């Protein structure tokens, strides 16, 4: 069944609701892509939480806690009232999959509560990308936003001191659109992109418009 992407602003309340159910149910998951040493097979899932201040998602599994800083996306595998699994895309673009041994009732996201991410507006995406790249004061650049099965990818072609180069990296469309209205999100993306595009030449007359 298709996955449902959670709206970022709903991460915390949705995961709190899920954790309350996990407090009364004995849920087991099969984990893929997580750094869980010395464990295998079906594991007890005891809680999931997200702290917006530190931008960190925490998983309590098999008596231990795993922290994923800077998660980009949370998808849920749900049907009607039933939750079958969760997929998390971390800061590096890697996917971490939790597949429930038995579905949990009453933990599917509510469309009525607008807990799913609507398709991003292409014009808003272009504006967000353009603004962040402009902020970095690149001498010259072109960009292409590509939708792929495992998530969108941004390709930036930029001038270097002697030539041109293309840099490709995964992006979160919801986060890009959020950067248009949230200065903190925009600054976080600027910092990440500044590092990815460190070899691109800057305009000597303007420099990095963020003051760095």
PyMOL commands that set and color helices and strands:
alter all, ss='L'
color gray80, all
select helices_A, chain A and resi 8-22+122-135+173-178+183-196
alter helices_A, ss='H'
color red, helices_A
select strands_A, chain A and resi 4-5+27-32+43-51+56-61+64-69+73-79+82-89+95-105+141-146+153-159+164-170
alter strands_A, ss='S'
color yellow, strands_A
deselect
rebuild
show_as cartoon
